[in-house]
Amino acid sequence: MVCLDFTAFFALASVLSVAVALPVPNGRRAVTHTGRGTWYDAGLGACGFTDSNSDPVIALSVGDYGSGENCNRWITVTNVATGAQATGQVRDKCSGCPGDSIDMSPALFSQLGSLAQGVLQVSWVFDD
């Protein structure tokens, strides 16, 4: 009896570990980033598109932006202090942002906190 319970436990553990390690549909693994969230005036971004302050757009740090491979990807951003969430699209690069930090348009930032705050502690993850 003990042998069966032990075997069943490891079988279940194997299934669960595979489910947790599955990649997202495009083959990338979902990684949660944590950093500083600030806001900026949107315009012509490094991705080559012109956006306005009312568009939900994001500028990634130089390291996260890379060579532009993350342009147009959607990101879910969470205000760590309040749990408020919003979704925005990568359209720019933030030269002054430390790694894992993001700059957001006023429209996106205001869904997470007040513009007067200026800086939020955020976590974020690519949606795709």
One Martini backbone bead per residue (centre of mass of N, CA, C, O) as a GRO file, in nm:
protein
  128
    1MET     BB    1   0.058   0.062  -0.022
    2VAL     BB    2   0.295   0.258   0.007
    3CYS     BB    3   0.398   0.225  -0.282
    4LEU     BB    4   0.152   0.347  -0.426
    5ASP     BB    5   0.155   0.628  -0.295
    6PHE     BB    6   0.442   0.700  -0.384
    7THR     BB    7   0.392   0.670  -0.690
    8ALA     BB    8   0.157   0.870  -0.712
    9PHE     BB    9   0.311   1.116  -0.615
   10PHE     BB   10   0.528   1.120  -0.848
   11ALA     BB   11   0.329   1.138  -1.082
   12LEU     BB   12   0.201   1.405  -0.997
   13ALA     BB   13   0.463   1.572  -0.982
   14SER     BB   14   0.538   1.543  -1.282
   15VAL     BB   15   0.289   1.681  -1.402
   16LEU     BB   16   0.318   1.954  -1.253
   17SER     BB   17   0.604   2.030  -1.356
   18VAL     BB   18   0.524   2.044  -1.653
   19ALA     BB   19   0.301   2.262  -1.632
   20VAL     BB   20   0.489   2.490  -1.517
   21ALA     BB   21   0.715   2.467  -1.768
   22LEU     BB   22   0.550   2.576  -1.979
   23PRO     BB   23   0.536   2.746  -2.249
   24VAL     BB   24   0.449   2.981  -2.431
   25PRO     BB   25   0.326   2.975  -2.748
   26ASN     BB   26   0.613   3.113  -2.873
   27GLY     BB   27   0.841   2.964  -2.665
   28ARG     BB   28   0.830   3.144  -2.431
   29ARG     BB   29   0.894   3.239  -2.110
   30ALA     BB   30   0.743   3.340  -1.834
   31VAL     BB   31   0.846   3.658  -1.694
   32THR     BB   32   0.894   3.834  -1.401
   33HIS     BB   33   0.920   4.176  -1.357
   34THR     BB   34   1.104   4.416  -1.145
   35GLY     BB   35   1.038   4.776  -1.096
   36ARG     BB   36   1.026   5.081  -1.233
   37GLY     BB   37   0.756   5.321  -1.275
   38THR     BB   38   0.699   5.550  -1.535
   39TRP     BB   39   0.649   5.861  -1.715
   40TYR     BB   40   0.575   5.977  -2.057
   41ASP     BB   41   0.601   6.138  -2.360
   42ALA     BB   42   0.468   6.054  -2.632
   43GLY     BB   43   0.577   5.939  -2.968
   44LEU     BB   44   0.844   5.882  -3.136
   45GLY     BB   45   0.962   5.567  -3.147
   46ALA     BB   46   1.197   5.309  -3.172
   47CYS     BB   47   0.978   5.133  -3.347
   48GLY     BB   48   0.842   5.366  -3.556
   49PHE     BB   49   0.609   5.499  -3.385
   50THR     BB   50   0.328   5.712  -3.338
   51ASP     BB   51   0.227   5.833  -3.024
   52SER     BB   52   0.011   5.900  -2.761
   53ASN     BB   53  -0.089   5.974  -2.435
   54SER     BB   54  -0.361   5.785  -2.488
   55ASP     BB   55  -0.178   5.554  -2.524
   56PRO     BB   56  -0.087   5.215  -2.432
   57VAL     BB   57   0.247   5.269  -2.365
   58ILE     BB   58   0.591   5.135  -2.384
   59ALA     BB   59   0.916   5.164  -2.232
   60LEU     BB   60   1.211   5.003  -2.244
   61SER     BB   61   1.482   4.909  -2.148
   62VAL     BB   62   1.763   4.852  -2.311
   63GLY     BB   63   1.787   4.548  -2.236
   64ASP     BB   64   1.479   4.476  -2.303
   65TYR     BB   65   1.476   4.588  -2.596
   66GLY     BB   66   1.734   4.568  -2.754
   67SER     BB   67   1.667   4.527  -3.113
   68GLY     BB   68   1.331   4.525  -3.114
   69GLU     BB   69   1.188   4.237  -3.057
   70ASN     BB   70   0.953   4.379  -2.854
   71CYS     BB   71   0.790   4.506  -3.048
   72ASN     BB   72   0.435   4.506  -2.998
   73ARG     BB   73   0.421   4.395  -2.733
   74TRP     BB   74   0.242   4.275  -2.463
   75ILE     BB   75   0.176   4.413  -2.129
   76THR     BB   76   0.152   4.338  -1.786
   77VAL     BB   77   0.084   4.569  -1.526
   78THR     BB   78   0.183   4.603  -1.173
   79ASN     BB   79   0.100   4.739  -0.877
   80VAL     BB   80   0.246   4.642  -0.593
   81ALA     BB   81   0.081   4.811  -0.373
   82THR     BB   82  -0.235   4.759  -0.511
   83GLY     BB   83  -0.280   4.557  -0.780
   84ALA     BB   84  -0.296   4.713  -1.019
   85GLN     BB   85  -0.396   4.678  -1.368
   86ALA     BB   86  -0.230   4.688  -1.698
   87THR     BB   87  -0.219   4.736  -2.060
   88GLY     BB   88   0.064   4.733  -2.292
   89GLN     BB   89   0.269   4.861  -2.560
   90VAL     BB   90   0.557   4.822  -2.727
   91ARG     BB   91   0.728   5.144  -2.864
   92ASP     BB   92   0.995   5.181  -2.676
   93LYS     BB   93   1.289   5.337  -2.541
   94CYS     BB   94   1.468   5.356  -2.217
   95SER     BB   95   1.763   5.502  -2.138
   96GLY     BB   96   1.697   5.573  -1.809
   97CYS     BB   97   1.632   5.276  -1.748
   98PRO     BB   98   1.652   5.036  -1.553
   99GLY     BB   99   1.641   4.728  -1.519
  100ASP     BB  100   1.298   4.633  -1.540
  101SER     BB  101   1.214   4.907  -1.626
  102ILE     BB  102   0.946   5.149  -1.696
  103ASP     BB  103   0.776   5.340  -1.942
  104MET     BB  104   0.474   5.538  -1.951
  105SER     BB  105   0.203   5.646  -2.043
  106PRO     BB  106  -0.034   5.834  -1.901
  107ALA     BB  107  -0.272   5.638  -1.953
  108LEU     BB  108  -0.136   5.393  -1.816
  109PHE     BB  109  -0.035   5.503  -1.545
  110SER     BB  110  -0.329   5.603  -1.444
  111GLN     BB  111  -0.423   5.296  -1.390
  112LEU     BB  112  -0.204   5.269  -1.132
  113GLY     BB  113  -0.174   5.589  -1.088
  114SER     BB  114  -0.064   5.895  -1.022
  115LEU     BB  115   0.114   6.131  -1.184
  116ALA     BB  116   0.222   6.267  -0.918
  117GLN     BB  117   0.397   6.030  -0.827
  118GLY     BB  118   0.583   5.916  -1.095
  119VAL     BB  119   0.647   5.653  -0.904
  120LEU     BB  120   0.656   5.292  -0.931
  121GLN     BB  121   0.609   4.975  -0.822
  122VAL     BB  122   0.668   4.707  -1.057
  123SER     BB  123   0.520   4.452  -1.246
  124TRP     BB  124   0.603   4.239  -1.539
  125VAL     BB  125   0.452   4.084  -1.842
  126PHE     BB  126   0.434   3.903  -2.106
  127ASP     BB  127   0.151   3.793  -2.298
  128ASP     BB  128   0.320   3.612  -2.538
   0.00000   0.00000   0.00000
